[in-house]
Amino acid sequence: MAGAGVFVFESTSAALKAERALKQAGVPCSVIPTPLDVSSECGIALLLSGRWIEPAVEALEKAGALGHRLIIKDKGKGSKE
């Protein structure tokens, strides 16, 4: 999968729990400010490359990390949820 994925969260604690779960699963991610064009209760988001989206979703489900939305940024295209 090309592009990148941005996970946005309902709360800071949910974002930090998700970051821990991804790191434990070996999924590289970066903590970033929530993009301005995305509505969220939380001011931080997780950014990862497109090839890690499926493993990230699986790791978050396994960890019970709820309260997130995935935004996919395609190269050269807009966002889609």
Secondary structure as the mmCIF struct_conf table of DSSP 4:
data_model
#
loop_
_struct_conf.conf_type_id
_struct_conf.id
_struct_conf.beg_label_comp_id
_struct_conf.beg_label_asym_id
_struct_conf.beg_label_seq_id
_struct_conf.end_label_comp_id
_struct_conf.end_label_asym_id
_struct_conf.end_label_seq_id
BEND BEND1 GLY A 3 GLY A 3
STRN STRN1 ALA A 4 PHE A 9
BEND BEND2 GLU A 10 SER A 11
HELX_RH_AL_P HELX_RH_AL_P1 THR A 12 GLN A 24
TURN_TY1_P TURN_TY1_P1 ALA A 25 GLY A 26
STRN STRN2 SER A 30 PRO A 33
HELX_LH_PP_P HELX_LH_PP_P1 THR A 34 PRO A 35
TURN_TY1_P TURN_TY1_P2 LEU A 36 ASP A 37
BEND BEND3 VAL A 38 VAL A 38
BEND BEND4 GLU A 41 GLY A 43
STRN STRN3 ILE A 44 SER A 49
HELX_RH_3T_P HELX_RH_3T_P1 GLY A 50 TRP A 52
HELX_RH_AL_P HELX_RH_AL_P2 ILE A 53 ALA A 63
TURN_TY1_P TURN_TY1_P3 GLY A 64 GLY A 64
BEND BEND5 GLY A 67 GLY A 67
STRN STRN4 HIS A 68 LYS A 73
TURN_TY1_P TURN_TY1_P4 LYS A 75 GLY A 76
BEND BEND6 LYS A 77 LYS A 77
STRN STRN5 SER A 79 LYS A 80
#
